[in-house]
Structure formats: C-alpha cells, structure tokens
Amino acid sequence: MTNRLRRAGGFAAVSTLALAAPELGQAAAVPFAAIAVLAAFVVDDGPLFELFARPNDHREGRLYGLAGFSLAAAGLAVFATIPTVPMSESVFAAAVIVVGFGNLGRALVAELSTEEFLGVAGFVAVGCLAATAAQLIVATQLPEPLDLSRFAFLGAVAALVAALLRSMLFPRDDPLVVLSVGLVLWLFAELVLAVSPILVGAGLAITVVLGYVSYALGTASVPGMLTGVLLGLLAVVLGGVGWFLALMAFFAIGGLSSKYRYEEKKARGVAEENEGARGTGNVLANSAVALAAVLGFAATAHGDVPAWPLALAFAGSVSTALGDTLSSEIGGLYDEPRLVTTLEPVEPGTDGAITWQGELAGLSGAAIVAAIAAVSMPLGFQPIVGAGIVLAAGFVGMTVDSLLGAAVEGDLLGNQAVNFAATLAGAIAAVGFGVLLAW
C-alpha cells in the first residue's frame, strides 16, 4: 500500500465524522475544529504525521492539508446546523464525504493505473456511492424522508462537481472543493423535491457512456467530459427527456464536427485547439444559458409561472450553440469566406467570416435542435410553430456570433465570451418570438 493510498484512507476516515451531525447538532463542527487545531499546531512528527502528511506538509513540518480540509468541514458544519439556515445535515455530510471518499477512489485506481480517465472514474464512482450512503445514514437519524433516488441524484451531482473541481485544482485546494460542493449541493437539494429513479438511472448511464465516448474520440478533455456529463444529468432530471436530447445533440454532433477533417482545418489555421478536444470553458460558454434556463424551469415547476418561456430560452440557446459550432467547423473548410459586416473577401479563420456552406451547415444544426425541441419540450406552441421559433432563434444567435466576431472578438472579447453572448441572444430571440406569436 502506497503512502498516497494510506493518506487518502485517513482523510476518508476523518470525513465520516460528518455522519454524527444529527446527534451532535450545533456541536457538529467541534470534532473537525479540534482536528484542524491538532493538525496545524500540535502534530508535527510520528505515525499520525506520516499518515496524513502531503509533500508540502513534510517541507513545512505541519499538517496543513488536513487542517484545511477539517477547517472547511467545520465551517460547513456551522452553516448546516444554524437553525435559520435551511441547509440539511444530509447535504453537509454528503459534501464532506464525497471529497474524502472520492480522493480514496482515485487513490485506489492509481494503485493499478495512471490513466487520467480511470482515476476520475474512480473518484466519481466511489464518491457518488459514499455521498448517497451518507445522506441515507443521516436521514435515518432525522425525521426526513428516505428518498433513495433523490439521494442518488444529489450524490451524483456532488461527485461530478467535486471531480470537476479536483481535475482543475491542486490537492491542497480540498477546502475550496468541500465548500463549493456544499453550496452547489444545497442549491440542488432546494430545487429538487422529488426525482424519477428511471430518469436518474438512465440519465447517468447514457451521459457516462457518451462522456467516455467523447473522451475516447478526443472530442472532449477530462474536465470537458465531466462538465458535459453533469449538464446532461441536470437537463434530464430537472427538465426532462426532451431537454436532455437537445443538449446531447449539441454535445455529440458538435464534438464530432470538431474532429471532422481536423488535419485539413489545422493546415488552414481554423481548427480548434487541443486537437479539437473541448474543455470546461468551451462547454460552459455554449451551455451556461441553457443551464440557467433548466434551473429556472426547475425552480418554477411547483408554482404558477408558465414553463414555455424557459423551454424556449433553453432550446434557442442550444440551437444557437449547435448551429454556430457547425457553421464554424464546416464553413472553415471552404474557400472564399466573406466578412459578415461588409461581405468583403477575407482570409480563412478571420473572426466574423462566413461561407454559404457554413451557414447552411449551421442552419441544419439549428434545425436538428428545433425538431427535437418541438416534439419533446413544452414550448407552448404547435410543433411546426415551435420548431420555426427555435430555428429562427438559432439563426439570430449564429448571426450575433458572426457580428461580434467581426466587431469585437480578439480586442474586447474572447471566443468563449462571444459564444456565451450568442447563445444568450438565441435564448432572448426565442422568447421574444414566442411572446410576439402568443399575442
């Protein structure tokens, strides 16, 4: 057994103290605070030091890694046990335990393989199971419903968010991961009152398979894959099958288009960086508006707010994202591009340049999302009308992307900011068209 595995086991053991939160009440932070004090000021040698010490701890002679982890858990415990704060003890326990046991899962895999994907898979699998079990154990100590499917959904969200942050941060940043996961999990615990076990199971299975395929084909980096899996899970649970299918169409078709004739695009200077593998920034830039729409839909699902504007916003943003992606990836393969603002010929790869082939490909992508949304989402209109709204919104968003590319990209805005603005424009256009037709 390596030092790394022993250390991960020690941190996982410490994280299980969160299970005592219902019994300890407002004293739930005390055990973690005591460990933080001992780690930072008392234990500087001996077996305990060697068990928990990270490389930096050896150099500094203090268990600052354990102290930071325990202090973050203590802070979250205080927050979760304040009577006026609606964060539950089960959310607190899941947030702490998912990090401790997720790191243990990754360390277990590292004993056998150094493959990054397998390490992340170990983190997510063990973290998800541990977080789900933690909620179940805590709930049995409280007058709280034992909803296993809801616990599994929240456990999966916790594991994916923690794995995503862990893939982008350093091991010493565990305190930030614990606090971030706790706040995110609190949000979803408030939004999701009940979930379908079939949707959770199917959503997880399909998104994990598609995530692996995207990584294996090189269309997404590991962080990009995790982001896509997380967004897909949220779409199917918070929205429904139609929302999920529309988003998956963007991820699948958009990802494959970035690899299509990649070497030729690379030679022309119009290829995506990182061999076409899309990272978290790219995925979020194209999906943040859609995520906000599905969160808004979930937040208003139990009230009197109509659903169709949020559904249209989601579909319009995804239509824009896929349309713009295909327009760029396909259009970049053709000669004689013209600047959208003046229609003057420009060099391939010029920001704001368009070709008729790219525009046609983009409209085809927008039409795919429009068709999916029209037959499987609550757009509030007959399918043909709904499809027309989403297609028109996708065209508006694509055009905004080209106009911003010609006017400000590179000087004032980066590519990801332009993508976000374009998807926002597509969402606004879809809602605007819907309101006009509703009148």
C-alpha positions in Angstrom: 0.0 0.0 0.0 1.4 3.4 -1.0 1.6 6.5 1.1 -0.9 8.1 -1.1 -3.5 5.4 -0.6 -2.9 5.4 3.2 -3.3 9.2 3.3 -6.5 9.1 1.3 -7.9 6.4 3.6 -7.0 8.6 6.6 -8.8 11.6 5.1 -11.8 9.4 4.2 -12.0 8.2 7.8 -11.9 11.8 9.1 -14.7 12.8 6.7 -17.0 10.1 8.2 -17.3 12.3 11.3 -19.9 14.2 9.3 -22.3 11.3 9.9 -22.5 12.3 13.5 -24.0 15.7 12.7 -27.6 14.8 13.6 -26.5 13.6 17.1 -24.1 16.5 17.7 -26.4 19.2 16.5 -24.7 22.6 16.7 -21.6 20.9 18.1 -21.1 19.1 14.7 -18.2 21.5 13.9 -16.3 20.6 17.1 -14.6 17.4 16.0 -13.4 18.9 12.8 -12.3 22.1 14.5 -10.3 20.0 17.1 -8.6 18.1 14.3 -7.8 21.3 12.5 -6.1 22.7 15.6 -4.1 19.5 16.2 -3.0 19.3 12.6 -1.9 22.9 12.4 -0.3 23.4 15.8 0.3 20.1 17.6 1.1 17.0 15.4 4.5 17.6 13.7 6.0 14.1 13.9 5.3 10.4 14.4 2.9 7.9 12.8 -0.1 10.3 12.6 2.0 12.9 10.9 3.3 10.4 8.4 -0.2 9.1 7.7 -1.7 12.5 6.8 1.3 14.4 5.5 1.4 15.6 1.9 4.7 16.6 0.3 4.3 20.2 1.2 3.5 19.2 4.8 6.8 17.4 5.1 8.6 20.6 4.0 6.7 22.9 6.3 6.6 20.4 9.3 2.8 20.9 9.8 -0.3 19.0 8.5 -1.7 22.0 6.7 -3.6 19.8 4.2 -5.5 18.0 7.0 -6.0 21.3 8.8 -7.5 23.0 5.7 -9.8 20.0 5.0 -11.0 19.8 8.6 -11.5 23.6 8.9 -13.6 23.7 5.7 -15.7 20.8 7.1 -16.1 22.7 10.4 -17.2 25.8 8.6 -19.8 23.9 6.6 -21.0 22.2 9.7 -21.6 25.5 11.4 -23.5 26.7 8.4 -25.6 23.5 8.3 -26.6 23.5 11.9 -27.7 27.1 12.2 -31.5 26.9 12.8 -32.2 29.8 10.4 -30.3 28.3 7.5 -32.1 25.6 5.5 -29.0 23.5 4.6 -29.7 20.0 5.9 -27.2 17.8 7.8 -27.5 15.3 4.9 -26.2 17.8 2.4 -23.4 18.7 4.8 -22.4 15.1 5.2 -22.5 14.4 1.5 -20.4 17.4 0.7 -17.6 16.4 3.1 -17.7 12.7 2.5 -17.8 12.9 -1.3 -14.4 14.6 -1.2 -12.8 12.3 1.3 -14.0 9.1 -0.4 -13.7 10.5 -3.9 -10.0 11.0 -3.3 -9.8 7.5 -1.8 -11.4 6.1 -5.0 -8.9 7.9 -7.1 -6.0 6.6 -5.0 -7.3 3.1 -5.3 -7.3 3.3 -9.1 -3.8 4.9 -9.0 -2.5 1.7 -7.5 -3.3 -0.1 -10.8 -3.2 2.6 -13.5 -2.0 6.2 -14.1 -4.7 6.7 -16.8 -6.4 10.1 -16.0 -9.9 9.0 -17.1 -9.8 5.9 -14.9 -8.7 8.0 -11.9 -11.6 10.4 -12.5 -13.9 7.4 -12.9 -12.7 6.0 -9.6 -13.3 9.4 -7.9 -16.8 9.8 -9.3 -17.9 6.2 -8.6 -16.7 5.9 -5.0 -17.6 9.5 -4.2 -21.1 9.0 -5.6 -21.7 5.8 -3.6 -20.3 7.3 -0.4 -22.3 10.6 -0.8 -25.5 8.6 -1.4 -24.9 6.4 1.6 -24.1 9.4 3.8 -27.4 11.0 3.0 -29.2 7.8 3.7 -27.4 7.2 7.1 -28.1 10.8 8.2 -31.7 10.7 7.1 -32.3 7.7 9.2 -31.4 9.8 12.3 -33.8 12.6 11.4 -37.5 13.0 10.6 -36.5 13.1 6.9 -38.0 11.1 4.0 -35.8 8.2 2.8 -35.9 9.0 -0.9 -33.1 6.9 -2.4 -33.5 8.2 -6.0 -33.2 11.8 -4.8 -30.1 10.9 -2.6 -28.6 9.1 -5.6 -29.1 12.2 -7.8 -27.6 14.6 -5.3 -24.7 12.1 -4.7 -24.0 12.0 -8.4 -24.1 15.8 -8.6 -21.8 16.1 -5.7 -19.3 13.6 -7.1 -19.3 15.2 -10.6 -18.9 18.7 -9.2 -16.1 17.6 -6.9 -14.3 15.6 -9.6 -14.5 18.6 -12.0 -13.0 21.0 -9.4 -10.5 18.4 -8.4 -9.3 18.0 -12.0 -8.7 21.7 -12.3 -7.2 22.4 -8.8 -4.3 21.2 -6.6 -4.7 18.6 -3.8 -4.1 21.4 -1.3 -7.3 23.1 -2.6 -9.6 20.4 -0.9 -11.1 23.1 1.4 -12.3 25.0 -1.6 -13.8 21.8 -3.1 -15.6 20.9 0.1 -17.2 24.4 0.4 -18.1 24.7 -3.2 -19.7 21.2 -3.3 -21.6 22.0 -0.2 -23.1 25.2 -1.6 -23.9 23.6 -5.0 -25.5 20.6 -3.3 -27.6 22.9 -1.1 -28.9 24.6 -4.2 -30.0 21.4 -5.9 -31.4 20.0 -2.7 -33.7 23.0 -2.5 -34.6 22.8 -6.2 -35.2 19.0 -6.5 -38.0 17.8 -4.2 -38.6 14.5 -6.0 -36.9 12.7 -8.9 -37.7 9.8 -11.0 -35.4 6.8 -10.3 -35.7 5.8 -14.0 -34.6 9.3 -15.2 -31.7 9.3 -12.7 -30.5 5.9 -13.7 -31.0 6.3 -17.4 -29.5 9.8 -17.4 -26.4 8.7 -15.5 -25.9 5.6 -17.7 -26.3 7.5 -21.0 -24.3 10.5 -20.0 -21.5 8.4 -18.6 -21.3 6.4 -21.8 -21.4 9.5 -24.0 -18.8 11.1 -21.8 -16.5 8.2 -22.2 -17.0 8.1 -26.0 -16.3 11.8 -26.2 -13.1 11.4 -24.3 -12.1 8.3 -26.2 -12.7 10.1 -29.6 -10.8 13.1 -28.4 -13.7 15.5 -28.7 -13.5 16.5 -25.0 -10.9 16.8 -22.4 -11.5 15.1 -19.0 -12.8 18.4 -17.4 -14.9 19.0 -20.5 -16.3 15.5 -20.3 -17.2 15.9 -16.6 -18.9 19.2 -17.4 -20.9 17.6 -20.2 -22.0 14.6 -18.1 -23.0 17.0 -15.2 -25.0 19.2 -17.5 -26.7 16.2 -19.2 -27.7 14.8 -15.8 -29.1 18.1 -14.7 -31.0 18.5 -18.0 -32.7 15.1 -17.8 -33.6 15.3 -14.1 -34.6 19.0 -13.9 -36.1 19.3 -17.3 -36.9 16.0 -18.9 -36.1 13.7 -21.8 -36.5 16.4 -24.5 -34.2 18.8 -22.7 -31.6 16.1 -22.4 -31.9 15.0 -26.1 -31.5 18.6 -27.3 -28.4 19.1 -25.2 -26.9 15.7 -26.2 -27.4 16.6 -29.8 -25.2 19.6 -29.3 -22.5 17.7 -27.4 -22.5 14.7 -29.8 -22.8 16.4 -33.2 -20.8 19.5 -32.2 -18.0 17.3 -30.8 -17.8 15.1 -33.9 -17.8 18.2 -36.1 -14.7 19.5 -34.4 -12.8 16.3 -35.4 -14.2 16.2 -38.9 -11.3 16.7 -41.4 -9.3 18.1 -38.4 -5.9 17.9 -40.1 -7.2 19.9 -43.1 -8.7 22.5 -40.8 -5.4 22.6 -38.8 -3.5 23.3 -42.0 -5.8 26.1 -42.9 -5.5 27.6 -39.4 -9.1 27.2 -38.5 -9.0 24.2 -36.2 -9.9 24.1 -32.5 -7.0 24.0 -30.1 -6.1 20.8 -28.1 -6.7 18.6 -31.1 -10.3 19.5 -31.1 -10.9 18.4 -27.5 -13.3 20.9 -25.9 -12.6 21.8 -22.3 -14.8 23.1 -19.5 -14.6 26.7 -20.6 -15.8 25.9 -24.1 -18.6 23.6 -22.8 -19.8 26.2 -20.3 -19.6 29.1 -22.7 -22.0 27.3 -25.0 -24.2 25.8 -22.3 -24.4 28.3 -19.4 -27.5 29.9 -20.8 -29.2 26.5 -21.2 -28.2 25.6 -17.7 -29.7 28.8 -16.3 -32.9 28.0 -18.2 -33.3 24.5 -16.9 -32.5 25.7 -13.4 -35.2 28.3 -13.7 -37.6 25.7 -15.0 -36.9 23.5 -12.0 -37.3 26.5 -9.6 -40.7 27.4 -11.1 -42.0 23.9 -11.7 -44.1 24.0 -8.5 -45.5 27.5 -8.9 -47.8 29.3 -11.4 -45.0 30.6 -13.7 -45.5 29.3 -17.2 -42.8 26.9 -18.4 -42.8 27.7 -22.1 -40.6 30.8 -22.0 -37.9 28.9 -20.1 -38.2 26.0 -22.5 -37.9 28.3 -25.5 -34.9 30.0 -23.9 -33.2 26.6 -23.5 -34.0 25.4 -27.0 -33.0 28.8 -28.5 -29.6 28.8 -26.8 -28.8 25.1 -27.7 -30.0 25.7 -31.3 -27.5 28.6 -31.5 -24.7 26.6 -29.9 -25.0 23.7 -32.4 -25.7 26.0 -35.3 -22.7 28.2 -34.6 -20.4 25.2 -34.0 -21.4 23.5 -37.3 -21.1 26.8 -39.1 -17.6 27.3 -37.9 -16.4 23.7 -38.2 -17.8 23.1 -41.7 -17.6 26.6 -43.1 -13.9 26.7 -42.2 -13.2 24.0 -44.8 -14.3 26.1 -47.7 -12.6 28.9 -49.6 -13.7 32.5 -50.3 -15.1 33.4 -46.8 -16.6 36.9 -46.5 -16.8 39.2 -43.6 -20.4 39.3 -42.3 -20.4 43.1 -41.9 -19.2 44.1 -45.3 -19.3 40.9 -47.4 -15.7 41.6 -48.4 -13.5 38.5 -49.1 -11.2 37.7 -46.1 -8.7 35.0 -45.2 -10.0 31.7 -43.8 -10.1 31.9 -40.0 -10.9 35.6 -39.8 -13.2 36.4 -36.9 -16.6 37.2 -38.3 -16.0 35.4 -41.6 -18.8 33.3 -43.1 -19.3 31.0 -46.1 -22.6 29.9 -47.6 -21.6 26.3 -46.9 -21.0 27.1 -43.2 -24.3 29.0 -43.0 -26.2 26.0 -44.5 -24.5 23.6 -42.1 -25.3 25.9 -39.2 -29.0 26.1 -40.1 -29.0 22.3 -40.4 -27.7 22.1 -36.8 -30.2 24.6 -35.6 -33.0 22.6 -37.4 -32.0 19.4 -35.6 -32.4 21.0 -32.2 -35.6 22.7 -33.3 -37.1 19.4 -34.4 -36.1 17.7 -31.1 -37.5 20.6 -29.0 -40.7 20.9 -31.0 -41.8 17.3 -30.4 -40.4 16.7 -26.8 -40.3 20.0 -24.9 -43.1 22.2 -23.5 -42.6 25.1 -26.0 -46.2 26.2 -25.7 -46.9 26.1 -29.5 -47.8 23.5 -32.1 -44.8 21.5 -33.2 -44.3 23.3 -36.6 -44.6 26.7 -35.0 -42.3 25.8 -32.1 -39.7 24.4 -34.5 -39.9 27.6 -36.6 -39.3 29.7 -33.5 -36.3 27.7 -32.4 -34.8 27.6 -35.9 -35.2 31.4 -36.3 -33.7 31.9 -32.8 -30.7 29.7 -33.8 -30.2 31.8 -36.9 -30.3 35.0 -34.9 -27.8 33.7 -32.4 -25.5 32.5 -35.2 -25.6 35.9 -36.8 -24.9 37.7 -33.5 -21.9 35.4 -33.1 -20.6 36.4 -36.5 -21.2 40.1 -35.9 -19.5 40.1 -32.6 -16.6 38.1 -34.1 -16.2 40.8 -36.8 -16.6 43.7 -34.4 -15.1 43.0 -31.0 -13.6 39.4 -30.8 -9.9 39.5 -30.1 -9.9 43.1 -29.0 -12.6 43.3 -26.3 -14.0 39.8 -26.1 -12.5 36.3 -26.3 -14.1 33.4 -28.2 -15.8 32.0 -25.2 -17.4 35.3 -24.2 -18.7 35.7 -27.8 -20.1 32.2 -27.7 -21.9 33.0 -24.4 -23.3 36.2 -25.8 -24.5 34.4 -29.0 -26.3 31.7 -27.0 -27.9 34.4 -24.8 -29.0 36.2 -27.9 -30.5 33.0 -29.3 -32.4 32.4 -26.0 -33.7 36.0 -25.9 -34.8 35.8 -29.6 -36.7 32.5 -29.0 -38.6 34.0 -26.0 -39.2 37.2 -27.9 -40.6 35.4 -31.0 -42.7 33.3 -28.7 -44.2 36.3 -26.9 -45.0 38.0 -30.2 -46.8 34.9 -31.5 -48.6 34.4 -28.2 -50.1 37.9 -28.6 
